[in-house]
Amino acid sequence: MDLTTPIESLPLVGPAYTKKLSKLNIKTFEDLLYHFPFRYVDYSLISPIGRIQAGEIVSIQGKII
């Protein structure tokens, strides 16, 4: 395997996943290796529902009765 190996020939990468990666312009192993996320959302911090502001991206926890 080298950096020019097509992404679909990697183990556990099937046609559906290959299609998703191609939307990110990832076509080779090198593309995958040098793909860095452009954002990171931390879902581990849970906000109380009463403190949520409009437009915020938050994680909440509740109980449906």
mmCIF file of the N, C-alpha and C atoms, coordinates in Angstrom:
data_MODEL
# 
_entry.id   MODEL 
# 
loop_
_atom_site.group_PDB 
_atom_site.id 
_atom_site.type_symbol 
_atom_site.label_atom_id 
_atom_site.label_alt_id 
_atom_site.label_comp_id 
_atom_site.label_asym_id 
_atom_site.label_entity_id 
_atom_site.label_seq_id 
_atom_site.pdbx_PDB_ins_code 
_atom_site.Cartn_x 
_atom_site.Cartn_y 
_atom_site.Cartn_z 
_atom_site.occupancy 
_atom_site.B_iso_or_equiv 
_atom_site.pdbx_formal_charge 
_atom_site.auth_seq_id 
_atom_site.auth_comp_id 
_atom_site.auth_asym_id 
_atom_site.auth_atom_id 
_atom_site.pdbx_PDB_model_num 
ATOM 1   N N  . MET A 1 1  ? 0.842   -1.173 0.000  1.00 0.00 ? 1  MET A N  1 
ATOM 2   C CA . MET A 1 1  ? 0.000   0.000  0.000  1.00 0.00 ? 1  MET A CA 1 
ATOM 3   C C  . MET A 1 1  ? 0.891   1.241  0.000  1.00 0.00 ? 1  MET A C  1 
ATOM 4   N N  . ASP A 1 2  ? 0.555   2.182  -0.850 1.00 0.00 ? 2  ASP A N  1 
ATOM 5   C CA . ASP A 1 2  ? 1.261   3.461  -0.836 1.00 0.00 ? 2  ASP A CA 1 
ATOM 6   C C  . ASP A 1 2  ? 0.227   4.589  -0.784 1.00 0.00 ? 2  ASP A C  1 
ATOM 7   N N  . LEU A 1 3  ? 0.677   5.819  -0.821 1.00 0.00 ? 3  LEU A N  1 
ATOM 8   C CA . LEU A 1 3  ? -0.225  6.959  -0.661 1.00 0.00 ? 3  LEU A CA 1 
ATOM 9   C C  . LEU A 1 3  ? -1.204  7.137  -1.813 1.00 0.00 ? 3  LEU A C  1 
ATOM 10  N N  . THR A 1 4  ? -0.901  6.543  -2.956 1.00 0.00 ? 4  THR A N  1 
ATOM 11  C CA . THR A 1 4  ? -1.800  6.675  -4.110 1.00 0.00 ? 4  THR A CA 1 
ATOM 12  C C  . THR A 1 4  ? -2.836  5.557  -4.184 1.00 0.00 ? 4  THR A C  1 
ATOM 13  N N  . THR A 1 5  ? -2.870  4.702  -3.166 1.00 0.00 ? 5  THR A N  1 
ATOM 14  C CA . THR A 1 5  ? -3.834  3.604  -3.134 1.00 0.00 ? 5  THR A CA 1 
ATOM 15  C C  . THR A 1 5  ? -5.253  4.170  -3.091 1.00 0.00 ? 5  THR A C  1 
ATOM 16  N N  . PRO A 1 6  ? -6.133  3.722  -3.976 1.00 0.00 ? 6  PRO A N  1 
ATOM 17  C CA . PRO A 1 6  ? -7.523  4.195  -3.948 1.00 0.00 ? 6  PRO A CA 1 
ATOM 18  C C  . PRO A 1 6  ? -8.196  3.834  -2.627 1.00 0.00 ? 6  PRO A C  1 
ATOM 19  N N  . ILE A 1 7  ? -9.037  4.707  -2.145 1.00 0.00 ? 7  ILE A N  1 
ATOM 20  C CA . ILE A 1 7  ? -9.670  4.537  -0.843 1.00 0.00 ? 7  ILE A CA 1 
ATOM 21  C C  . ILE A 1 7  ? -10.554 3.288  -0.793 1.00 0.00 ? 7  ILE A C  1 
ATOM 22  N N  . GLU A 1 8  ? -11.161 2.914  -1.917 1.00 0.00 ? 8  GLU A N  1 
ATOM 23  C CA . GLU A 1 8  ? -12.047 1.746  -1.918 1.00 0.00 ? 8  GLU A CA 1 
ATOM 24  C C  . GLU A 1 8  ? -11.309 0.427  -1.760 1.00 0.00 ? 8  GLU A C  1 
ATOM 25  N N  . SER A 1 9  ? -10.000 0.423  -1.925 1.00 0.00 ? 9  SER A N  1 
ATOM 26  C CA . SER A 1 9  ? -9.252  -0.822 -1.755 1.00 0.00 ? 9  SER A CA 1 
ATOM 27  C C  . SER A 1 9  ? -8.740  -1.004 -0.326 1.00 0.00 ? 9  SER A C  1 
ATOM 28  N N  . LEU A 1 10 ? -9.030  -0.047 0.561  1.00 0.00 ? 10 LEU A N  1 
ATOM 29  C CA . LEU A 1 10 ? -8.660  -0.200 1.970  1.00 0.00 ? 10 LEU A CA 1 
ATOM 30  C C  . LEU A 1 10 ? -9.629  -1.149 2.663  1.00 0.00 ? 10 LEU A C  1 
ATOM 31  N N  . PRO A 1 11 ? -9.160  -1.912 3.650  1.00 0.00 ? 11 PRO A N  1 
ATOM 32  C CA . PRO A 1 11 ? -10.054 -2.833 4.364  1.00 0.00 ? 11 PRO A CA 1 
ATOM 33  C C  . PRO A 1 11 ? -11.181 -2.079 5.061  1.00 0.00 ? 11 PRO A C  1 
ATOM 34  N N  . LEU A 1 12 ? -12.364 -2.678 5.056  1.00 0.00 ? 12 LEU A N  1 
ATOM 35  C CA . LEU A 1 12 ? -13.572 -2.162 5.723  1.00 0.00 ? 12 LEU A CA 1 
ATOM 36  C C  . LEU A 1 12 ? -14.131 -0.884 5.103  1.00 0.00 ? 12 LEU A C  1 
ATOM 37  N N  . VAL A 1 13 ? -13.674 -0.511 3.912  1.00 0.00 ? 13 VAL A N  1 
ATOM 38  C CA . VAL A 1 13 ? -14.233 0.648  3.218  1.00 0.00 ? 13 VAL A CA 1 
ATOM 39  C C  . VAL A 1 13 ? -15.036 0.117  2.037  1.00 0.00 ? 13 VAL A C  1 
ATOM 40  N N  . GLY A 1 14 ? -16.366 0.115  2.209  1.00 0.00 ? 14 GLY A N  1 
ATOM 41  C CA . GLY A 1 14 ? -17.253 -0.391 1.169  1.00 0.00 ? 14 GLY A CA 1 
ATOM 42  C C  . GLY A 1 14 ? -17.738 0.710  0.254  1.00 0.00 ? 14 GLY A C  1 
ATOM 43  N N  . PRO A 1 15 ? -18.626 0.366  -0.675 1.00 0.00 ? 15 PRO A N  1 
ATOM 44  C CA . PRO A 1 15 ? -19.126 1.348  -1.649 1.00 0.00 ? 15 PRO A CA 1 
ATOM 45  C C  . PRO A 1 15 ? -19.865 2.532  -1.001 1.00 0.00 ? 15 PRO A C  1 
ATOM 46  N N  . ALA A 1 16 ? -20.649 2.278  0.023  1.00 0.00 ? 16 ALA A N  1 
ATOM 47  C CA . ALA A 1 16 ? -21.401 3.364  0.665  1.00 0.00 ? 16 ALA A CA 1 
ATOM 48  C C  . ALA A 1 16 ? -20.454 4.358  1.342  1.00 0.00 ? 16 ALA A C  1 
ATOM 49  N N  . TYR A 1 17 ? -19.458 3.834  2.029  1.00 0.00 ? 17 TYR A N  1 
ATOM 50  C CA . TYR A 1 17 ? -18.496 4.703  2.718  1.00 0.00 ? 17 TYR A CA 1 
ATOM 51  C C  . TYR A 1 17 ? -17.603 5.432  1.713  1.00 0.00 ? 17 TYR A C  1 
ATOM 52  N N  . THR A 1 18 ? -17.276 4.754  0.622  1.00 0.00 ? 18 THR A N  1 
ATOM 53  C CA . THR A 1 18 ? -16.484 5.383  -0.440 1.00 0.00 ? 18 THR A CA 1 
ATOM 54  C C  . THR A 1 18 ? -17.226 6.578  -1.024 1.00 0.00 ? 18 THR A C  1 
ATOM 55  N N  . LYS A 1 19 ? -18.542 6.445  -1.185 1.00 0.00 ? 19 LYS A N  1 
ATOM 56  C CA . LYS A 1 19 ? -19.355 7.537  -1.718 1.00 0.00 ? 19 LYS A CA 1 
ATOM 57  C C  . LYS A 1 19 ? -19.359 8.736  -0.759 1.00 0.00 ? 19 LYS A C  1 
ATOM 58  N N  . LYS A 1 20 ? -19.468 8.470  0.539  1.00 0.00 ? 20 LYS A N  1 
ATOM 59  C CA . LYS A 1 20 ? -19.443 9.549  1.535  1.00 0.00 ? 20 LYS A CA 1 
ATOM 60  C C  . LYS A 1 20 ? -18.088 10.251 1.537  1.00 0.00 ? 20 LYS A C  1 
ATOM 61  N N  . LEU A 1 21 ? -17.003 9.465  1.454  1.00 0.00 ? 21 LEU A N  1 
ATOM 62  C CA . LEU A 1 21 ? -15.669 10.056 1.438  1.00 0.00 ? 21 LEU A CA 1 
ATOM 63  C C  . LEU A 1 21 ? -15.422 10.870 0.173  1.00 0.00 ? 21 LEU A C  1 
ATOM 64  N N  . SER A 1 22 ? -15.986 10.431 -0.947 1.00 0.00 ? 22 SER A N  1 
ATOM 65  C CA . SER A 1 22 ? -15.775 11.173 -2.196 1.00 0.00 ? 22 SER A CA 1 
ATOM 66  C C  . SER A 1 22 ? -16.441 12.543 -2.146 1.00 0.00 ? 22 SER A C  1 
ATOM 67  N N  . LYS A 1 23 ? -17.515 12.698 -1.355 1.00 0.00 ? 23 LYS A N  1 
ATOM 68  C CA . LYS A 1 23 ? -18.140 14.007 -1.187 1.00 0.00 ? 23 LYS A CA 1 
ATOM 69  C C  . LYS A 1 23 ? -17.210 14.972 -0.458 1.00 0.00 ? 23 LYS A C  1 
ATOM 70  N N  . LEU A 1 24 ? -16.284 14.424 0.321  1.00 0.00 ? 24 LEU A N  1 
ATOM 71  C CA . LEU A 1 24 ? -15.273 15.231 1.011  1.00 0.00 ? 24 LEU A CA 1 
ATOM 72  C C  . LEU A 1 24 ? -13.998 15.349 0.188  1.00 0.00 ? 24 LEU A C  1 
ATOM 73  N N  . ASN A 1 25 ? -14.038 14.881 -1.070 1.00 0.00 ? 25 ASN A N  1 
ATOM 74  C CA . ASN A 1 25 ? -12.901 14.882 -1.986 1.00 0.00 ? 25 ASN A CA 1 
ATOM 75  C C  . ASN A 1 25 ? -11.766 13.992 -1.477 1.00 0.00 ? 25 ASN A C  1 
ATOM 76  N N  . ILE A 1 26 ? -12.121 12.890 -0.818 1.00 0.00 ? 26 ILE A N  1 
ATOM 77  C CA . ILE A 1 26 ? -11.144 11.916 -0.342 1.00 0.00 ? 26 ILE A CA 1 
ATOM 78  C C  . ILE A 1 26 ? -11.228 10.721 -1.278 1.00 0.00 ? 26 ILE A C  1 
ATOM 79  N N  . LYS A 1 27 ? -10.187 10.566 -2.108 1.00 0.00 ? 27 LYS A N  1 
ATOM 80  C CA . LYS A 1 27 ? -10.192 9.502  -3.105 1.00 0.00 ? 27 LYS A CA 1 
ATOM 81  C C  . LYS A 1 27 ? -9.017  8.542  -2.961 1.00 0.00 ? 27 LYS A C  1 
ATOM 82  N N  . THR A 1 28 ? -7.961  8.969  -2.262 1.00 0.00 ? 28 THR A N  1 
ATOM 83  C CA . THR A 1 28 ? -6.792  8.113  -2.070 1.00 0.00 ? 28 THR A CA 1 
ATOM 84  C C  . THR A 1 28 ? -6.458  8.037  -0.581 1.00 0.00 ? 28 THR A C  1 
ATOM 85  N N  . PHE A 1 29 ? -5.562  7.114  -0.249 1.00 0.00 ? 29 PHE A N  1 
ATOM 86  C CA . PHE A 1 29 ? -5.106  6.980  1.122  1.00 0.00 ? 29 PHE A CA 1 
ATOM 87  C C  . PHE A 1 29 ? -4.444  8.274  1.600  1.00 0.00 ? 29 PHE A C  1 
ATOM 88  N N  . GLU A 1 30 ? -3.733  8.951  0.714  1.00 0.00 ? 30 GLU A N  1 
ATOM 89  C CA . GLU A 1 30 ? -3.094  10.220 1.060  1.00 0.00 ? 30 GLU A CA 1 
ATOM 90  C C  . GLU A 1 30 ? -4.141  11.289 1.402  1.00 0.00 ? 30 GLU A C  1 
ATOM 91  N N  . ASP A 1 31 ? -5.214  11.346 0.622  1.00 0.00 ? 31 ASP A N  1 
ATOM 92  C CA . ASP A 1 31 ? -6.288  12.293 0.911  1.00 0.00 ? 31 ASP A CA 1 
ATOM 93  C C  . ASP A 1 31 ? -6.873  12.048 2.302  1.00 0.00 ? 31 ASP A C  1 
ATOM 94  N N  . LEU A 1 32 ? -7.061  10.783 2.634  1.00 0.00 ? 32 LEU A N  1 
ATOM 95  C CA . LEU A 1 32 ? -7.596  10.423 3.955  1.00 0.00 ? 32 LEU A CA 1 
ATOM 96  C C  . LEU A 1 32 ? -6.626  10.782 5.069  1.00 0.00 ? 32 LEU A C  1 
ATOM 97  N N  . LEU A 1 33 ? -5.357  10.528 4.832  1.00 0.00 ? 33 LEU A N  1 
ATOM 98  C CA . LEU A 1 33 ? -4.327  10.792 5.830  1.00 0.00 ? 33 LEU A CA 1 
ATOM 99  C C  . LEU A 1 33 ? -4.198  12.282 6.130  1.00 0.00 ? 33 LEU A C  1 
ATOM 100 N N  . TYR A 1 34 ? -4.366  13.111 5.127  1.00 0.00 ? 34 TYR A N  1 
ATOM 101 C CA . TYR A 1 34 ? -4.203  14.547 5.304  1.00 0.00 ? 34 TYR A CA 1 
ATOM 102 C C  . TYR A 1 34 ? -5.531  15.301 5.445  1.00 0.00 ? 34 TYR A C  1 
ATOM 103 N N  . HIS A 1 35 ? -6.594  14.579 5.702  1.00 0.00 ? 35 HIS A N  1 
ATOM 104 C CA . HIS A 1 35 ? -7.892  15.223 5.923  1.00 0.00 ? 35 HIS A CA 1 
ATOM 105 C C  . HIS A 1 35 ? -8.011  15.580 7.402  1.00 0.00 ? 35 HIS A C  1 
ATOM 106 N N  . PHE A 1 36 ? -8.160  16.852 7.680  1.00 0.00 ? 36 PHE A N  1 
ATOM 107 C CA . PHE A 1 36 ? -8.295  17.320 9.057  1.00 0.00 ? 36 PHE A CA 1 
ATOM 108 C C  . PHE A 1 36 ? -9.672  17.946 9.234  1.00 0.00 ? 36 PHE A C  1 
ATOM 109 N N  . PRO A 1 37 ? -10.367 17.625 10.320 1.00 0.00 ? 37 PRO A N  1 
ATOM 110 C CA . PRO A 1 37 ? -11.690 18.212 10.547 1.00 0.00 ? 37 PRO A CA 1 
ATOM 111 C C  . PRO A 1 37 ? -11.604 19.732 10.653 1.00 0.00 ? 37 PRO A C  1 
ATOM 112 N N  . PHE A 1 38 ? -12.630 20.424 10.168 1.00 0.00 ? 38 PHE A N  1 
ATOM 113 C CA . PHE A 1 38 ? -12.621 21.883 10.227 1.00 0.00 ? 38 PHE A CA 1 
ATOM 114 C C  . PHE A 1 38 ? -13.329 22.409 11.463 1.00 0.00 ? 38 PHE A C  1 
ATOM 115 N N  . ARG A 1 39 ? -13.980 21.537 12.229 1.00 0.00 ? 39 ARG A N  1 
ATOM 116 C CA . ARG A 1 39 ? -14.604 21.956 13.483 1.00 0.00 ? 39 ARG A CA 1 
ATOM 117 C C  . ARG A 1 39 ? -14.643 20.778 14.440 1.00 0.00 ? 39 ARG A C  1 
ATOM 118 N N  . TYR A 1 40 ? -14.823 21.103 15.693 1.00 0.00 ? 40 TYR A N  1 
ATOM 119 C CA . TYR A 1 40 ? -14.931 20.078 16.720 1.00 0.00 ? 40 TYR A CA 1 
ATOM 120 C C  . TYR A 1 40 ? -16.037 20.513 17.667 1.00 0.00 ? 40 TYR A C  1 
ATOM 121 N N  . VAL A 1 41 ? -17.017 19.669 17.876 1.00 0.00 ? 41 VAL A N  1 
ATOM 122 C CA . VAL A 1 41 ? -18.110 19.962 18.792 1.00 0.00 ? 41 VAL A CA 1 
ATOM 123 C C  . VAL A 1 41 ? -17.997 19.004 19.966 1.00 0.00 ? 41 VAL A C  1 
ATOM 124 N N  . ASP A 1 42 ? -17.878 19.560 21.165 1.00 0.00 ? 42 ASP A N  1 
ATOM 125 C CA . ASP A 1 42 ? -17.749 18.757 22.381 1.00 0.00 ? 42 ASP A CA 1 
ATOM 126 C C  . ASP A 1 42 ? -19.142 18.459 22.929 1.00 0.00 ? 42 ASP A C  1 
ATOM 127 N N  . TYR A 1 43 ? -19.590 17.222 22.776 1.00 0.00 ? 43 TYR A N  1 
ATOM 128 C CA . TYR A 1 43 ? -20.907 16.828 23.252 1.00 0.00 ? 43 TYR A CA 1 
ATOM 129 C C  . TYR A 1 43 ? -20.887 16.313 24.696 1.00 0.00 ? 43 TYR A C  1 
ATOM 130 N N  . SER A 1 44 ? -19.742 16.346 25.356 1.00 0.00 ? 44 SER A N  1 
ATOM 131 C CA . SER A 1 44 ? -19.656 15.806 26.717 1.00 0.00 ? 44 SER A CA 1 
ATOM 132 C C  . SER A 1 44 ? -20.197 16.773 27.762 1.00 0.00 ? 44 SER A C  1 
ATOM 133 N N  . LEU A 1 45 ? -20.264 18.069 27.438 1.00 0.00 ? 45 LEU A N  1 
ATOM 134 C CA . LEU A 1 45 ? -20.802 19.051 28.379 1.00 0.00 ? 45 LEU A CA 1 
ATOM 135 C C  . LEU A 1 45 ? -22.308 19.151 28.196 1.00 0.00 ? 45 LEU A C  1 
ATOM 136 N N  . ILE A 1 46 ? -23.059 18.827 29.243 1.00 0.00 ? 46 ILE A N  1 
ATOM 137 C CA . ILE A 1 46 ? -24.512 18.828 29.179 1.00 0.00 ? 46 ILE A CA 1 
ATOM 138 C C  . ILE A 1 46 ? -25.029 20.098 29.850 1.00 0.00 ? 46 ILE A C  1 
ATOM 139 N N  . SER A 1 47 ? -25.856 20.863 29.129 1.00 0.00 ? 47 SER A N  1 
ATOM 140 C CA . SER A 1 47 ? -26.401 22.125 29.641 1.00 0.00 ? 47 SER A CA 1 
ATOM 141 C C  . SER A 1 47 ? -27.797 21.914 30.211 1.00 0.00 ? 47 SER A C  1 
ATOM 142 N N  . PRO A 1 48 ? -28.113 22.592 31.312 1.00 0.00 ? 48 PRO A N  1 
ATOM 143 C CA . PRO A 1 48 ? -29.493 22.553 31.809 1.00 0.00 ? 48 PRO A CA 1 
ATOM 144 C C  . PRO A 1 48 ? -30.431 23.234 30.801 1.00 0.00 ? 48 PRO A C  1 
ATOM 145 N N  . ILE A 1 49 ? -31.614 22.701 30.628 1.00 0.00 ? 49 ILE A N  1 
ATOM 146 C CA . ILE A 1 49 ? -32.541 23.214 29.623 1.00 0.00 ? 49 ILE A CA 1 
ATOM 147 C C  . ILE A 1 49 ? -32.867 24.684 29.886 1.00 0.00 ? 49 ILE A C  1 
ATOM 148 N N  . GLY A 1 50 ? -32.947 25.096 31.140 1.00 0.00 ? 50 GLY A N  1 
ATOM 149 C CA . GLY A 1 50 ? -33.288 26.467 31.478 1.00 0.00 ? 50 GLY A CA 1 
ATOM 150 C C  . GLY A 1 50 ? -32.220 27.487 31.112 1.00 0.00 ? 50 GLY A C  1 
ATOM 151 N N  . ARG A 1 51 ? -31.025 27.069 30.839 1.00 0.00 ? 51 ARG A N  1 
ATOM 152 C CA . ARG A 1 51 ? -29.930 27.990 30.514 1.00 0.00 ? 51 ARG A CA 1 
ATOM 153 C C  . ARG A 1 51 ? -29.589 28.056 29.033 1.00 0.00 ? 51 ARG A C  1 
ATOM 154 N N  . ILE A 1 52 ? -30.366 27.390 28.194 1.00 0.00 ? 52 ILE A N  1 
ATOM 155 C CA . ILE A 1 52 ? -30.075 27.363 26.760 1.00 0.00 ? 52 ILE A CA 1 
ATOM 156 C C  . ILE A 1 52 ? -30.470 28.691 26.120 1.00 0.00 ? 52 ILE A C  1 
ATOM 157 N N  . GLN A 1 53 ? -29.582 29.227 25.297 1.00 0.00 ? 53 GLN A N  1 
ATOM 158 C CA . GLN A 1 53 ? -29.828 30.463 24.556 1.00 0.00 ? 53 GLN A CA 1 
ATOM 159 C C  . GLN A 1 53 ? -30.192 30.109 23.112 1.00 0.00 ? 53 GLN A C  1 
ATOM 160 N N  . ALA A 1 54 ? -30.963 30.946 22.477 1.00 0.00 ? 54 ALA A N  1 
ATOM 161 C CA . ALA A 1 54 ? -31.338 30.733 21.072 1.00 0.00 ? 54 ALA A CA 1 
ATOM 162 C C  . ALA A 1 54 ? -30.084 30.742 20.203 1.00 0.00 ? 54 ALA A C  1 
ATOM 163 N N  . GLY A 1 55 ? -29.970 29.766 19.315 1.00 0.00 ? 55 GLY A N  1 
ATOM 164 C CA . GLY A 1 55 ? -28.842 29.685 18.394 1.00 0.00 ? 55 GLY A CA 1 
ATOM 165 C C  . GLY A 1 55 ? -27.662 28.890 18.912 1.00 0.00 ? 55 GLY A C  1 
ATOM 166 N N  . GLU A 1 56 ? -27.691 28.453 20.167 1.00 0.00 ? 56 GLU A N  1 
ATOM 167 C CA . GLU A 1 56 ? -26.585 27.674 20.730 1.00 0.00 ? 56 GLU A CA 1 
ATOM 168 C C  . GLU A 1 56 ? -26.657 26.231 20.248 1.00 0.00 ? 56 GLU A C  1 
ATOM 169 N N  . ILE A 1 57 ? -25.509 25.603 20.139 1.00 0.00 ? 57 ILE A N  1 
ATOM 170 C CA . ILE A 1 57 ? -25.441 24.166 19.882 1.00 0.00 ? 57 ILE A CA 1 
ATOM 171 C C  . ILE A 1 57 ? -25.041 23.522 21.200 1.00 0.00 ? 57 ILE A C  1 
ATOM 172 N N  . VAL A 1 58 ? -25.956 22.772 21.792 1.00 0.00 ? 58 VAL A N  1 
ATOM 173 C CA . VAL A 1 58 ? -25.715 22.205 23.119 1.00 0.00 ? 58 VAL A CA 1 
ATOM 174 C C  . VAL A 1 58 ? -26.188 20.762 23.179 1.00 0.00 ? 58 VAL A C  1 
ATOM 175 N N  . SER A 1 59 ? -25.770 20.084 24.214 1.00 0.00 ? 59 SER A N  1 
ATOM 176 C CA . SER A 1 59 ? -26.276 18.765 24.547 1.00 0.00 ? 59 SER A CA 1 
ATOM 177 C C  . SER A 1 59 ? -27.151 18.921 25.784 1.00 0.00 ? 59 SER A C  1 
ATOM 178 N N  . ILE A 1 60 ? -28.339 18.319 25.734 1.00 0.00 ? 60 ILE A N  1 
ATOM 179 C CA . ILE A 1 60 ? -29.213 18.369 26.899 1.00 0.00 ? 60 ILE A CA 1 
ATOM 180 C C  . ILE A 1 60 ? -29.546 16.950 27.320 1.00 0.00 ? 60 ILE A C  1 
ATOM 181 N N  . GLN A 1 61 ? -29.984 16.827 28.524 1.00 0.00 ? 61 GLN A N  1 
ATOM 182 C CA . GLN A 1 61 ? -30.364 15.511 29.040 1.00 0.00 ? 61 GLN A CA 1 
ATOM 183 C C  . GLN A 1 61 ? -31.699 15.689 29.731 1.00 0.00 ? 61 GLN A C  1 
ATOM 184 N N  . GLY A 1 62 ? -32.625 14.787 29.486 1.00 0.00 ? 62 GLY A N  1 
ATOM 185 C CA . GLY A 1 62 ? -33.926 14.901 30.093 1.00 0.00 ? 62 GLY A CA 1 
ATOM 186 C C  . GLY A 1 62 ? -34.558 13.543 30.281 1.00 0.00 ? 62 GLY A C  1 
ATOM 187 N N  . LYS A 1 63 ? -35.745 13.584 30.879 1.00 0.00 ? 63 LYS A N  1 
ATOM 188 C CA . LYS A 1 63 ? -36.497 12.361 31.140 1.00 0.00 ? 63 LYS A CA 1 
ATOM 189 C C  . LYS A 1 63 ? -37.893 12.564 30.575 1.00 0.00 ? 63 LYS A C  1 
ATOM 190 N N  . ILE A 1 64 ? -38.311 11.689 29.691 1.00 0.00 ? 64 ILE A N  1 
ATOM 191 C CA . ILE A 1 64 ? -39.653 11.765 29.105 1.00 0.00 ? 64 ILE A CA 1 
ATOM 192 C C  . ILE A 1 64 ? -40.559 10.886 29.936 1.00 0.00 ? 64 ILE A C  1 
ATOM 193 N N  . ILE A 1 65 ? -41.592 11.525 30.466 1.00 0.00 ? 65 ILE A N  1 
ATOM 194 C CA . ILE A 1 65 ? -42.528 10.803 31.347 1.00 0.00 ? 65 ILE A CA 1 
ATOM 195 C C  . ILE A 1 65 ? -43.861 10.640 30.627 1.00 0.00 ? 65 ILE A C  1 
# 
